[in-house]
């Protein structure tokens, strides 16, 4: 198997593991943001980390799709 296939599989598997491991923390942060918005507390909880997690997941997905398409075009 070629290097492109190994890079593709590794990128997808490692990225999926990272996203799944961070999912629970992001759910807690979203719950805190929703709770603080409803209670109108003076301290503000930033949603920046959640937004960057979503951006990262989107970029990971797009790069994964590109790598899979490239793998099919090279190996087919």
N, CA, C, O and CB atoms as a CASP TS submission, in Angstrom:
PFRMAT TS
TARGET T0000
AUTHOR 0000-0000-0000
METHOD Language model
MODEL 1
PARENT N/A
ATOM      1  N   UNK     1       0.837  -1.173   0.000  1.00  0.00           N
ATOM      2  CA  UNK     1       0.000   0.000   0.000  1.00  0.00           C
ATOM      3  C   UNK     1       0.886   1.242   0.000  1.00  0.00           C
ATOM      4  O   UNK     1       1.973   1.258   0.578  1.00  0.00           O
ATOM      5  CB  UNK     1      -0.955  -0.005   1.211  1.00  0.00           C
ATOM      6  N   UNK     2       0.399   2.249  -0.648  1.00  0.00           N
ATOM      7  CA  UNK     2       1.179   3.459  -0.799  1.00  0.00           C
ATOM      8  C   UNK     2       1.113   4.384   0.405  1.00  0.00           C
ATOM      9  O   UNK     2       0.302   4.219   1.317  1.00  0.00           O
ATOM     10  CB  UNK     2       0.728   4.189  -2.002  1.00  0.00           C
ATOM     11  N   UNK     3       1.988   5.343   0.361  1.00  0.00           N
ATOM     12  CA  UNK     3       2.079   6.317   1.446  1.00  0.00           C
ATOM     13  C   UNK     3       0.797   7.138   1.574  1.00  0.00           C
ATOM     14  O   UNK     3       0.370   7.443   2.688  1.00  0.00           O
ATOM     15  CB  UNK     3       3.270   7.245   1.221  1.00  0.00           C
ATOM     16  N   UNK     4       0.181   7.498   0.453  1.00  0.00           N
ATOM     17  CA  UNK     4      -1.044   8.301   0.498  1.00  0.00           C
ATOM     18  C   UNK     4      -2.152   7.566   1.238  1.00  0.00           C
ATOM     19  O   UNK     4      -2.902   8.178   1.999  1.00  0.00           O
ATOM     20  CB  UNK     4      -1.507   8.655  -0.920  1.00  0.00           C
ATOM     21  N   UNK     5      -2.259   6.274   1.026  1.00  0.00           N
ATOM     22  CA  UNK     5      -3.293   5.499   1.705  1.00  0.00           C
ATOM     23  C   UNK     5      -3.042   5.451   3.210  1.00  0.00           C
ATOM     24  O   UNK     5      -3.981   5.579   3.995  1.00  0.00           O
ATOM     25  CB  UNK     5      -3.357   4.079   1.134  1.00  0.00           C
ATOM     26  N   UNK     6      -1.781   5.266   3.625  1.00  0.00           N
ATOM     27  CA  UNK     6      -1.455   5.249   5.042  1.00  0.00           C
ATOM     28  C   UNK     6      -1.705   6.606   5.689  1.00  0.00           C
ATOM     29  O   UNK     6      -2.203   6.678   6.812  1.00  0.00           O
ATOM     30  CB  UNK     6      -0.007   4.834   5.242  1.00  0.00           C
ATOM     31  N   UNK     7      -1.364   7.670   4.991  1.00  0.00           N
ATOM     32  CA  UNK     7      -1.612   9.021   5.520  1.00  0.00           C
ATOM     33  C   UNK     7      -3.109   9.252   5.656  1.00  0.00           C
ATOM     34  O   UNK     7      -3.562   9.809   6.657  1.00  0.00           O
ATOM     35  CB  UNK     7      -0.980  10.105   4.602  1.00  0.00           C
ATOM     36  N   UNK     8      -3.872   8.836   4.672  1.00  0.00           N
ATOM     37  CA  UNK     8      -5.327   9.008   4.706  1.00  0.00           C
ATOM     38  C   UNK     8      -5.947   8.260   5.876  1.00  0.00           C
ATOM     39  O   UNK     8      -6.716   8.833   6.647  1.00  0.00           O
ATOM     40  CB  UNK     8      -5.951   8.531   3.396  1.00  0.00           C
ATOM     41  N   UNK     9      -5.618   6.994   6.007  1.00  0.00           N
ATOM     42  CA  UNK     9      -6.188   6.182   7.084  1.00  0.00           C
ATOM     43  C   UNK     9      -5.742   6.709   8.442  1.00  0.00           C
ATOM     44  O   UNK     9      -6.556   6.815   9.360  1.00  0.00           O
ATOM     45  CB  UNK     9      -5.779   4.705   6.926  1.00  0.00           C
ATOM     46  N   UNK    10      -4.471   7.037   8.580  1.00  0.00           N
ATOM     47  CA  UNK    10      -3.969   7.563   9.845  1.00  0.00           C
ATOM     48  C   UNK    10      -4.612   8.880  10.225  1.00  0.00           C
ATOM     49  O   UNK    10      -4.977   9.086  11.382  1.00  0.00           O
ATOM     50  CB  UNK    10      -2.481   7.735   9.776  1.00  0.00           C
ATOM     51  N   UNK    11      -4.755   9.776   9.253  1.00  0.00           N
ATOM     52  CA  UNK    11      -5.363  11.081   9.507  1.00  0.00           C
ATOM     53  C   UNK    11      -6.808  10.921   9.953  1.00  0.00           C
ATOM     54  O   UNK    11      -7.248  11.591  10.887  1.00  0.00           O
ATOM     55  CB  UNK    11      -5.290  11.964   8.255  1.00  0.00           C
ATOM     56  N   UNK    12      -7.545  10.045   9.296  1.00  0.00           N
ATOM     57  CA  UNK    12      -8.954   9.848   9.636  1.00  0.00           C
ATOM     58  C   UNK    12      -9.093   9.206  11.013  1.00  0.00           C
ATOM     59  O   UNK    12      -9.905   9.655  11.822  1.00  0.00           O
ATOM     60  CB  UNK    12      -9.648   8.981   8.574  1.00  0.00           C
ATOM     61  N   UNK    13      -8.321   8.172  11.287  1.00  0.00           N
ATOM     62  CA  UNK    13      -8.440   7.468  12.562  1.00  0.00           C
ATOM     63  C   UNK    13      -7.997   8.353  13.725  1.00  0.00           C
ATOM     64  O   UNK    13      -8.709   8.450  14.725  1.00  0.00           O
ATOM     65  CB  UNK    13      -7.613   6.180  12.537  1.00  0.00           C
ATOM     66  N   UNK    14      -6.851   8.991  13.615  1.00  0.00           N
ATOM     67  CA  UNK    14      -6.360   9.844  14.696  1.00  0.00           C
ATOM     68  C   UNK    14      -7.296  11.030  14.917  1.00  0.00           C
ATOM     69  O   UNK    14      -7.590  11.382  16.059  1.00  0.00           O
ATOM     70  CB  UNK    14      -4.937  10.339  14.386  1.00  0.00           C
ATOM     71  N   UNK    15      -7.761  11.641  13.848  1.00  0.00           N
ATOM     72  CA  UNK    15      -8.695  12.757  13.980  1.00  0.00           C
ATOM     73  C   UNK    15      -9.999  12.339  14.627  1.00  0.00           C
ATOM     74  O   UNK    15     -10.548  13.073  15.449  1.00  0.00           O
ATOM     75  CB  UNK    15      -8.973  13.365  12.630  1.00  0.00           C
ATOM     76  N   UNK    16     -10.500  11.171  14.266  1.00  0.00           N
ATOM     77  CA  UNK    16     -11.752  10.681  14.858  1.00  0.00           C
ATOM     78  C   UNK    16     -11.573  10.419  16.347  1.00  0.00           C
ATOM     79  O   UNK    16     -12.450  10.751  17.144  1.00  0.00           O
ATOM     80  CB  UNK    16     -12.225   9.397  14.148  1.00  0.00           C
ATOM     81  N   UNK    17     -10.447   9.827  16.728  1.00  0.00           N
ATOM     82  CA  UNK    17     -10.180   9.563  18.144  1.00  0.00           C
ATOM     83  C   UNK    17     -10.103  10.870  18.928  1.00  0.00           C
ATOM     84  O   UNK    17     -10.647  10.971  20.028  1.00  0.00           O
ATOM     85  CB  UNK    17      -8.872   8.765  18.309  1.00  0.00           C
ATOM     86  N   UNK    18      -9.430  11.864  18.368  1.00  0.00           N
ATOM     87  CA  UNK    18      -9.315  13.160  19.047  1.00  0.00           C
ATOM     88  C   UNK    18     -10.685  13.825  19.185  1.00  0.00           C
ATOM     89  O   UNK    18     -11.011  14.350  20.250  1.00  0.00           O
ATOM     90  CB  UNK    18      -8.350  14.087  18.278  1.00  0.00           C
ATOM     91  N   UNK    19     -11.480  13.809  18.130  1.00  0.00           N
ATOM     92  CA  UNK    19     -12.803  14.435  18.198  1.00  0.00           C
ATOM     93  C   UNK    19     -13.709  13.745  19.206  1.00  0.00           C
ATOM     94  O   UNK    19     -14.421  14.411  19.957  1.00  0.00           O
ATOM     95  CB  UNK    19     -13.460  14.423  16.829  1.00  0.00           C
ATOM     96  N   UNK    20     -13.689  12.429  19.229  1.00  0.00           N
ATOM     97  CA  UNK    20     -14.535  11.691  20.171  1.00  0.00           C
ATOM     98  C   UNK    20     -14.074  11.935  21.606  1.00  0.00           C
ATOM     99  O   UNK    20     -14.900  12.068  22.510  1.00  0.00           O
ATOM    100  CB  UNK    20     -14.515  10.179  19.852  1.00  0.00           C
ATOM    101  N   UNK    21     -12.766  11.994  21.819  1.00  0.00           N
ATOM    102  CA  UNK    21     -12.274  12.214  23.186  1.00  0.00           C
ATOM    103  C   UNK    21     -12.598  13.626  23.685  1.00  0.00           C
ATOM    104  O   UNK    21     -12.746  13.819  24.892  1.00  0.00           O
ATOM    105  CB  UNK    21     -10.759  11.977  23.247  1.00  0.00           C
ATOM    106  N   UNK    22     -12.709  14.593  22.816  1.00  0.00           N
ATOM    107  CA  UNK    22     -13.014  15.968  23.211  1.00  0.00           C
ATOM    108  C   UNK    22     -14.519  16.246  23.268  1.00  0.00           C
ATOM    109  O   UNK    22     -14.930  17.289  23.777  1.00  0.00           O
ATOM    110  CB  UNK    22     -12.355  16.935  22.247  1.00  0.00           C
ATOM    111  N   UNK    23     -15.334  15.343  22.763  1.00  0.00           N
ATOM    112  CA  UNK    23     -16.768  15.579  22.637  1.00  0.00           C
ATOM    113  C   UNK    23     -17.436  15.841  23.985  1.00  0.00           C
ATOM    114  O   UNK    23     -18.230  16.774  24.102  1.00  0.00           O
ATOM    115  CB  UNK    23     -17.426  14.396  21.965  1.00  0.00           C
ATOM    116  N   UNK    24     -17.134  15.048  24.989  1.00  0.00           N
ATOM    117  CA  UNK    24     -17.786  15.196  26.285  1.00  0.00           C
ATOM    118  C   UNK    24     -17.471  16.548  26.923  1.00  0.00           C
ATOM    119  O   UNK    24     -18.350  17.181  27.510  1.00  0.00           O
ATOM    120  CB  UNK    24     -17.359  14.070  27.217  1.00  0.00           C
ATOM    121  N   UNK    25     -16.232  16.985  26.809  1.00  0.00           N
ATOM    122  CA  UNK    25     -15.858  18.296  27.348  1.00  0.00           C
ATOM    123  C   UNK    25     -16.589  19.427  26.658  1.00  0.00           C
ATOM    124  O   UNK    25     -16.999  20.392  27.302  1.00  0.00           O
ATOM    125  CB  UNK    25     -14.368  18.509  27.221  1.00  0.00           C
ATOM    126  N   UNK    26     -16.753  19.312  25.352  1.00  0.00           N
ATOM    127  CA  UNK    26     -17.465  20.353  24.616  1.00  0.00           C
ATOM    128  C   UNK    26     -18.947  20.366  24.981  1.00  0.00           C
ATOM    129  O   UNK    26     -19.565  21.429  25.043  1.00  0.00           O
ATOM    130  CB  UNK    26     -17.295  20.149  23.106  1.00  0.00           C
ATOM    131  N   UNK    27     -19.517  19.184  25.224  1.00  0.00           N
ATOM    132  CA  UNK    27     -20.916  19.137  25.647  1.00  0.00           C
ATOM    133  C   UNK    27     -21.095  19.838  26.989  1.00  0.00           C
ATOM    134  O   UNK    27     -22.073  20.557  27.192  1.00  0.00           O
ATOM    135  CB  UNK    27     -21.405  17.680  25.738  1.00  0.00           C
ATOM    136  N   UNK    28     -20.139  19.627  27.916  1.00  0.00           N
ATOM    137  CA  UNK    28     -20.208  20.306  29.206  1.00  0.00           C
ATOM    138  C   UNK    28     -20.084  21.816  29.055  1.00  0.00           C
ATOM    139  O   UNK    28     -20.791  22.568  29.725  1.00  0.00           O
ATOM    140  CB  UNK    28     -19.119  19.788  30.130  1.00  0.00           C
ATOM    141  N   UNK    29     -19.187  22.264  28.175  1.00  0.00           N
ATOM    142  CA  UNK    29     -19.016  23.703  27.977  1.00  0.00           C
ATOM    143  C   UNK    29     -20.270  24.324  27.377  1.00  0.00           C
ATOM    144  O   UNK    29     -20.662  25.422  27.772  1.00  0.00           O
ATOM    145  CB  UNK    29     -17.809  23.981  27.075  1.00  0.00           C
ATOM    146  N   UNK    30     -20.903  23.642  26.434  1.00  0.00           N
ATOM    147  CA  UNK    30     -22.144  24.157  25.844  1.00  0.00           C
ATOM    148  C   UNK    30     -23.233  24.230  26.906  1.00  0.00           C
ATOM    149  O   UNK    30     -23.996  25.196  26.946  1.00  0.00           O
ATOM    150  CB  UNK    30     -22.604  23.268  24.660  1.00  0.00           C
ATOM    151  N   UNK    31     -23.314  23.214  27.769  1.00  0.00           N
ATOM    152  CA  UNK    31     -24.315  23.231  28.836  1.00  0.00           C
ATOM    153  C   UNK    31     -24.067  24.399  29.790  1.00  0.00           C
ATOM    154  O   UNK    31     -25.015  25.048  30.233  1.00  0.00           O
ATOM    155  CB  UNK    31     -24.300  21.898  29.611  1.00  0.00           C
ATOM    156  N   UNK    32     -22.802  24.670  30.108  1.00  0.00           N
ATOM    157  CA  UNK    32     -22.487  25.814  30.973  1.00  0.00           C
ATOM    158  C   UNK    32     -22.840  27.137  30.304  1.00  0.00           C
ATOM    159  O   UNK    32     -23.339  28.053  30.958  1.00  0.00           O
ATOM    160  CB  UNK    32     -21.003  25.803  31.347  1.00  0.00           C
ATOM    161  N   UNK    33     -22.585  27.235  29.018  1.00  0.00           N
ATOM    162  CA  UNK    33     -22.913  28.468  28.290  1.00  0.00           C
ATOM    163  C   UNK    33     -24.418  28.690  28.276  1.00  0.00           C
ATOM    164  O   UNK    33     -24.889  29.808  28.487  1.00  0.00           O
ATOM    165  CB  UNK    33     -22.370  28.411  26.845  1.00  0.00           C
ATOM    166  N   UNK    34     -25.167  27.628  28.026  1.00  0.00           N
ATOM    167  CA  UNK    34     -26.633  27.749  28.008  1.00  0.00           C
ATOM    168  C   UNK    34     -27.152  28.094  29.396  1.00  0.00           C
ATOM    169  O   UNK    34     -28.047  28.926  29.541  1.00  0.00           O
ATOM    170  CB  UNK    34     -27.287  26.441  27.505  1.00  0.00           C
ATOM    171  N   UNK    35     -26.590  27.452  30.417  1.00  0.00           N
ATOM    172  CA  UNK    35     -27.022  27.716  31.787  1.00  0.00           C
ATOM    173  C   UNK    35     -26.706  29.155  32.210  1.00  0.00           C
ATOM    174  O   UNK    35     -27.530  29.809  32.848  1.00  0.00           O
ATOM    175  CB  UNK    35     -26.354  26.730  32.748  1.00  0.00           C
ATOM    176  N   UNK    36     -25.533  29.639  31.860  1.00  0.00           N
ATOM    177  CA  UNK    36     -25.177  31.007  32.251  1.00  0.00           C
ATOM    178  C   UNK    36     -25.989  32.038  31.474  1.00  0.00           C
ATOM    179  O   UNK    36     -26.245  33.136  31.967  1.00  0.00           O
ATOM    180  CB  UNK    36     -23.682  31.250  32.032  1.00  0.00           C
ATOM    181  N   UNK    37     -26.387  31.684  30.274  1.00  0.00           N
ATOM    182  CA  UNK    37     -27.215  32.608  29.498  1.00  0.00           C
ATOM    183  C   UNK    37     -28.620  32.699  30.096  1.00  0.00           C
ATOM    184  O   UNK    37     -29.221  33.773  30.133  1.00  0.00           O
ATOM    185  CB  UNK    37     -27.290  32.159  28.021  1.00  0.00           C
ATOM    186  N   UNK    38     -29.134  31.555  30.565  1.00  0.00           N
ATOM    187  CA  UNK    38     -30.477  31.560  31.139  1.00  0.00           C
ATOM    188  C   UNK    38     -30.518  32.242  32.496  1.00  0.00           C
ATOM    189  O   UNK    38     -31.503  32.904  32.823  1.00  0.00           O
ATOM    190  CB  UNK    38     -30.992  30.146  31.266  1.00  0.00           C
ATOM    191  N   UNK    39     -29.455  32.091  33.297  1.00  0.00           N
ATOM    192  CA  UNK    39     -29.472  32.658  34.643  1.00  0.00           C
ATOM    193  C   UNK    39     -29.005  34.110  34.670  1.00  0.00           C
ATOM    194  O   UNK    39     -29.129  34.780  35.695  1.00  0.00           O
ATOM    195  CB  UNK    39     -28.606  31.829  35.562  1.00  0.00           C
ATOM    196  N   UNK    40     -28.469  34.599  33.554  1.00  0.00           N
ATOM    197  CA  UNK    40     -28.009  35.978  33.430  1.00  0.00           C
ATOM    198  C   UNK    40     -27.001  36.358  34.518  1.00  0.00           C
ATOM    199  O   UNK    40     -27.080  37.439  35.102  1.00  0.00           O
ATOM    200  CB  UNK    40     -29.194  36.920  33.480  1.00  0.00           C
ATOM    201  N   UNK    41     -26.061  35.463  34.777  1.00  0.00           N
ATOM    202  CA  UNK    41     -25.033  35.753  35.771  1.00  0.00           C
ATOM    203  C   UNK    41     -24.093  36.822  35.235  1.00  0.00           C
ATOM    204  O   UNK    41     -24.046  37.084  34.033  1.00  0.00           O
ATOM    205  CB  UNK    41     -24.248  34.475  36.143  1.00  0.00           C
ATOM    206  N   UNK    42     -23.345  37.435  36.148  1.00  0.00           N
ATOM    207  CA  UNK    42     -22.448  38.503  35.744  1.00  0.00           C
ATOM    208  C   UNK    42     -21.217  37.963  35.021  1.00  0.00           C
ATOM    209  O   UNK    42     -20.676  38.624  34.134  1.00  0.00           O
ATOM    210  CB  UNK    42     -22.028  39.314  36.953  1.00  0.00           C
ATOM    211  N   UNK    43     -20.771  36.755  35.400  1.00  0.00           N
ATOM    212  CA  UNK    43     -19.587  36.223  34.729  1.00  0.00           C
ATOM    213  C   UNK    43     -19.994  35.615  33.385  1.00  0.00           C
ATOM    214  O   UNK    43     -20.997  34.908  33.281  1.00  0.00           O
ATOM    215  CB  UNK    43     -18.872  35.163  35.619  1.00  0.00           C
ATOM    216  N   UNK    44     -19.217  35.900  32.396  1.00  0.00           N
ATOM    217  CA  UNK    44     -19.482  35.416  31.052  1.00  0.00           C
ATOM    218  C   UNK    44     -18.581  34.225  30.757  1.00  0.00           C
ATOM    219  O   UNK    44     -17.379  34.275  31.020  1.00  0.00           O
ATOM    220  CB  UNK    44     -19.269  36.536  30.010  1.00  0.00           C
ATOM    221  N   UNK    45     -19.142  33.176  30.222  1.00  0.00           N
ATOM    222  CA  UNK    45     -18.380  32.007  29.809  1.00  0.00           C
ATOM    223  C   UNK    45     -18.192  32.103  28.303  1.00  0.00           C
ATOM    224  O   UNK    45     -19.162  32.228  27.555  1.00  0.00           O
ATOM    225  CB  UNK    45     -19.097  30.668  30.217  1.00  0.00           C
ATOM    226  N   UNK    46     -16.955  32.045  27.867  1.00  0.00           N
ATOM    227  CA  UNK    46     -16.647  32.233  26.459  1.00  0.00           C
ATOM    228  C   UNK    46     -16.976  30.974  25.655  1.00  0.00           C
ATOM    229  O   UNK    46     -16.693  29.856  26.084  1.00  0.00           O
ATOM    230  CB  UNK    46     -15.173  32.607  26.284  1.00  0.00           C
ATOM    231  N   UNK    47     -17.564  31.174  24.507  1.00  0.00           N
ATOM    232  CA  UNK    47     -17.884  30.068  23.609  1.00  0.00           C
ATOM    233  C   UNK    47     -16.800  29.881  22.558  1.00  0.00           C
ATOM    234  O   UNK    47     -16.975  29.112  21.614  1.00  0.00           O
ATOM    235  CB  UNK    47     -19.232  30.305  22.934  1.00  0.00           C
ATOM    236  N   UNK    48     -15.680  30.580  22.717  1.00  0.00           N
ATOM    237  CA  UNK    48     -14.625  30.543  21.706  1.00  0.00           C
ATOM    238  C   UNK    48     -14.064  29.130  21.514  1.00  0.00           C
ATOM    239  O   UNK    48     -13.791  28.721  20.385  1.00  0.00           O
ATOM    240  CB  UNK    48     -13.500  31.498  22.093  1.00  0.00           C
ATOM    241  N   UNK    49     -13.894  28.387  22.607  1.00  0.00           N
ATOM    242  CA  UNK    49     -13.337  27.041  22.498  1.00  0.00           C
ATOM    243  C   UNK    49     -14.275  26.108  21.735  1.00  0.00           C
ATOM    244  O   UNK    49     -13.834  25.277  20.942  1.00  0.00           O
ATOM    245  CB  UNK    49     -13.053  26.474  23.887  1.00  0.00           C
ATOM    246  N   UNK    50     -15.551  26.258  21.983  1.00  0.00           N
ATOM    247  CA  UNK    50     -16.530  25.418  21.294  1.00  0.00           C
ATOM    248  C   UNK    50     -16.549  25.742  19.806  1.00  0.00           C
ATOM    249  O   UNK    50     -16.631  24.840  18.973  1.00  0.00           O
ATOM    250  CB  UNK    50     -17.934  25.606  21.901  1.00  0.00           C
ATOM    251  N   UNK    51     -16.475  27.023  19.471  1.00  0.00           N
ATOM    252  CA  UNK    51     -16.470  27.437  18.066  1.00  0.00           C
ATOM    253  C   UNK    51     -15.227  26.896  17.363  1.00  0.00           C
ATOM    254  O   UNK    51     -15.318  26.400  16.240  1.00  0.00           O
ATOM    255  CB  UNK    51     -16.526  28.980  17.949  1.00  0.00           C
ATOM    256  N   UNK    52     -14.068  26.988  18.013  1.00  0.00           N
ATOM    257  CA  UNK    52     -12.839  26.465  17.400  1.00  0.00           C
ATOM    258  C   UNK    52     -12.878  24.951  17.262  1.00  0.00           C
ATOM    259  O   UNK    52     -12.314  24.404  16.314  1.00  0.00           O
ATOM    260  CB  UNK    52     -11.619  26.875  18.223  1.00  0.00           C
ATOM    261  N   UNK    53     -13.541  24.258  18.201  1.00  0.00           N
ATOM    262  CA  UNK    53     -13.696  22.808  18.083  1.00  0.00           C
ATOM    263  C   UNK    53     -14.557  22.464  16.867  1.00  0.00           C
ATOM    264  O   UNK    53     -14.255  21.517  16.140  1.00  0.00           O
ATOM    265  CB  UNK    53     -14.322  22.222  19.371  1.00  0.00           C
ATOM    266  N   UNK    54     -15.611  23.217  16.648  1.00  0.00           N
ATOM    267  CA  UNK    54     -16.479  23.003  15.484  1.00  0.00           C
ATOM    268  C   UNK    54     -15.723  23.304  14.193  1.00  0.00           C
ATOM    269  O   UNK    54     -15.835  22.558  13.221  1.00  0.00           O
ATOM    270  CB  UNK    54     -17.747  23.883  15.578  1.00  0.00           C
ATOM    271  N   UNK    55     -14.954  24.394  14.178  1.00  0.00           N
ATOM    272  CA  UNK    55     -14.151  24.730  12.997  1.00  0.00           C
ATOM    273  C   UNK    55     -13.127  23.627  12.721  1.00  0.00           C
ATOM    274  O   UNK    55     -12.934  23.226  11.573  1.00  0.00           O
ATOM    275  CB  UNK    55     -13.437  26.092  13.192  1.00  0.00           C
ATOM    276  N   UNK    56     -12.480  23.145  13.766  1.00  0.00           N
ATOM    277  CA  UNK    56     -11.501  22.076  13.605  1.00  0.00           C
ATOM    278  C   UNK    56     -12.123  20.796  13.088  1.00  0.00           C
ATOM    279  O   UNK    56     -11.548  20.124  12.233  1.00  0.00           O
ATOM    280  CB  UNK    56     -10.810  21.808  14.911  1.00  0.00           C
ATOM    281  N   UNK    57     -13.300  20.452  13.603  1.00  0.00           N
ATOM    282  CA  UNK    57     -13.989  19.251  13.133  1.00  0.00           C
ATOM    283  C   UNK    57     -14.391  19.394  11.665  1.00  0.00           C
ATOM    284  O   UNK    57     -14.321  18.430  10.902  1.00  0.00           O
ATOM    285  CB  UNK    57     -15.230  18.972  13.998  1.00  0.00           C
ATOM    286  N   UNK    58     -14.806  20.580  11.279  1.00  0.00           N
ATOM    287  CA  UNK    58     -15.189  20.823   9.890  1.00  0.00           C
ATOM    288  C   UNK    58     -13.981  20.722   8.962  1.00  0.00           C
ATOM    289  O   UNK    58     -14.051  20.103   7.900  1.00  0.00           O
ATOM    290  CB  UNK    58     -15.846  22.202   9.751  1.00  0.00           C
ATOM    291  N   UNK    59     -12.885  21.330   9.371  1.00  0.00           N
ATOM    292  CA  UNK    59     -11.664  21.264   8.557  1.00  0.00           C
ATOM    293  C   UNK    59     -11.167  19.822   8.469  1.00  0.00           C
ATOM    294  O   UNK    59     -10.751  19.374   7.401  1.00  0.00           O
ATOM    295  CB  UNK    59     -10.560  22.177   9.150  1.00  0.00           C
ATOM    296  N   UNK    60     -11.210  19.095   9.591  1.00  0.00           N
ATOM    297  CA  UNK    60     -10.814  17.690   9.580  1.00  0.00           C
ATOM    298  C   UNK    60     -11.682  16.896   8.599  1.00  0.00           C
ATOM    299  O   UNK    60     -11.168  16.065   7.850  1.00  0.00           O
ATOM    300  CB  UNK    60     -10.918  17.090  10.998  1.00  0.00           C
ATOM    301  N   UNK    61     -12.966  17.145   8.602  1.00  0.00           N
ATOM    302  CA  UNK    61     -13.866  16.449   7.686  1.00  0.00           C
ATOM    303  C   UNK    61     -13.580  16.765   6.230  1.00  0.00           C
ATOM    304  O   UNK    61     -13.574  15.871   5.384  1.00  0.00           O
ATOM    305  CB  UNK    61     -15.290  16.799   8.003  1.00  0.00           C
ATOM    306  N   UNK    62     -13.344  18.028   5.940  1.00  0.00           N
ATOM    307  CA  UNK    62     -13.054  18.417   4.557  1.00  0.00           C
ATOM    308  C   UNK    62     -11.733  17.833   4.068  1.00  0.00           C
ATOM    309  O   UNK    62     -11.640  17.356   2.936  1.00  0.00           O
ATOM    310  CB  UNK    62     -13.021  19.935   4.433  1.00  0.00           C
ATOM    311  N   UNK    63     -10.716  17.870   4.922  1.00  0.00           N
ATOM    312  CA  UNK    63      -9.422  17.291   4.539  1.00  0.00           C
ATOM    313  C   UNK    63      -9.547  15.779   4.380  1.00  0.00           C
ATOM    314  O   UNK    63      -8.932  15.201   3.483  1.00  0.00           O
ATOM    315  CB  UNK    63      -8.336  17.633   5.589  1.00  0.00           C
ATOM    316  N   UNK    64     -10.328  15.134   5.232  1.00  0.00           N
ATOM    317  CA  UNK    64     -10.543  13.696   5.113  1.00  0.00           C
ATOM    318  C   UNK    64     -11.224  13.345   3.792  1.00  0.00           C
ATOM    319  O   UNK    64     -10.837  12.388   3.120  1.00  0.00           O
ATOM    320  CB  UNK    64     -11.380  13.188   6.286  1.00  0.00           C
ATOM    321  N   UNK    65     -12.231  14.118   3.429  1.00  0.00           N
ATOM    322  CA  UNK    65     -12.921  13.888   2.150  1.00  0.00           C
ATOM    323  C   UNK    65     -11.949  14.065   0.990  1.00  0.00           C
ATOM    324  O   UNK    65     -11.936  13.252   0.066  1.00  0.00           O
ATOM    325  CB  UNK    65     -14.126  14.853   1.992  1.00  0.00           C
ATOM    326  N   UNK    66     -11.134  15.120   1.030  1.00  0.00           N
ATOM    327  CA  UNK    66     -10.152  15.354  -0.019  1.00  0.00           C
ATOM    328  C   UNK    66      -9.164  14.193  -0.117  1.00  0.00           C
ATOM    329  O   UNK    66      -8.844  13.741  -1.217  1.00  0.00           O
ATOM    330  CB  UNK    66      -9.404  16.664   0.238  1.00  0.00           C
ATOM    331  N   UNK    67      -8.678  13.708   1.035  1.00  0.00           N
ATOM    332  CA  UNK    67      -7.723  12.603   1.010  1.00  0.00           C
ATOM    333  C   UNK    67      -8.342  11.314   0.475  1.00  0.00           C
ATOM    334  O   UNK    67      -7.680  10.566  -0.243  1.00  0.00           O
ATOM    335  CB  UNK    67      -7.170  12.366   2.400  1.00  0.00           C
ATOM    336  N   UNK    68      -9.586  11.049   0.811  1.00  0.00           N
ATOM    337  CA  UNK    68     -10.257   9.847   0.302  1.00  0.00           C
ATOM    338  C   UNK    68     -10.446   9.951  -1.203  1.00  0.00           C
ATOM    339  O   UNK    68     -10.224   8.976  -1.921  1.00  0.00           O
ATOM    340  CB  UNK    68     -11.620   9.641   1.000  1.00  0.00           C
ATOM    341  N   UNK    69     -10.850  11.111  -1.686  1.00  0.00           N
ATOM    342  CA  UNK    69     -11.021  11.304  -3.133  1.00  0.00           C
ATOM    343  C   UNK    69      -9.683  11.145  -3.847  1.00  0.00           C
ATOM    344  O   UNK    69      -9.613  10.510  -4.899  1.00  0.00           O
ATOM    345  CB  UNK    69     -11.627  12.697  -3.434  1.00  0.00           C
ATOM    346  N   UNK    70      -8.624  11.718  -3.282  1.00  0.00           N
ATOM    347  CA  UNK    70      -7.296  11.571  -3.877  1.00  0.00           C
ATOM    348  C   UNK    70      -6.864  10.105  -3.894  1.00  0.00           C
ATOM    349  O   UNK    70      -6.275   9.642  -4.871  1.00  0.00           O
ATOM    350  CB  UNK    70      -6.269  12.416  -3.110  1.00  0.00           C
ATOM    351  N   UNK    71      -7.154   9.381  -2.822  1.00  0.00           N
ATOM    352  CA  UNK    71      -6.785   7.967  -2.757  1.00  0.00           C
ATOM    353  C   UNK    71      -7.519   7.174  -3.835  1.00  0.00           C
ATOM    354  O   UNK    71      -6.928   6.314  -4.488  1.00  0.00           O
ATOM    355  CB  UNK    71      -7.098   7.390  -1.362  1.00  0.00           C
ATOM    356  N   UNK    72      -8.803   7.462  -4.019  1.00  0.00           N
ATOM    357  CA  UNK    72      -9.548   6.759  -5.063  1.00  0.00           C
ATOM    358  C   UNK    72      -9.011   7.096  -6.447  1.00  0.00           C
ATOM    359  O   UNK    72      -8.930   6.224  -7.312  1.00  0.00           O
ATOM    360  CB  UNK    72     -11.033   7.106  -4.981  1.00  0.00           C
ATOM    361  N   UNK    73      -8.649   8.344  -6.659  1.00  0.00           N
ATOM    362  CA  UNK    73      -8.155   8.717  -7.985  1.00  0.00           C
ATOM    363  C   UNK    73      -6.776   8.130  -8.259  1.00  0.00           C
ATOM    364  O   UNK    73      -6.438   7.871  -9.414  1.00  0.00           O
ATOM    365  CB  UNK    73      -8.107  10.233  -8.122  1.00  0.00           C
ATOM    366  N   UNK    74      -5.975   7.915  -7.217  1.00  0.00           N
ATOM    367  CA  UNK    74      -4.649   7.343  -7.416  1.00  0.00           C
ATOM    368  C   UNK    74      -4.710   5.834  -7.545  1.00  0.00           C
ATOM    369  O   UNK    74      -4.028   5.261  -8.394  1.00  0.00           O
ATOM    370  CB  UNK    74      -3.731   7.727  -6.271  1.00  0.00           C
ATOM    371  N   UNK    75      -5.522   5.172  -6.712  1.00  0.00           N
ATOM    372  CA  UNK    75      -5.512   3.714  -6.658  1.00  0.00           C
ATOM    373  C   UNK    75      -6.565   3.057  -7.543  1.00  0.00           C
ATOM    374  O   UNK    75      -6.587   1.828  -7.621  1.00  0.00           O
ATOM    375  CB  UNK    75      -5.710   3.269  -5.249  1.00  0.00           C
ATOM    376  N   UNK    76      -7.411   3.782  -8.194  1.00  0.00           N
ATOM    377  CA  UNK    76      -8.412   3.172  -9.090  1.00  0.00           C
ATOM    378  C   UNK    76      -8.028   3.331 -10.528  1.00  0.00           C
ATOM    379  O   UNK    76      -8.753   2.879 -11.414  1.00  0.00           O
ATOM    380  CB  UNK    76      -9.784   3.778  -8.866  1.00  0.00           C
TER
END
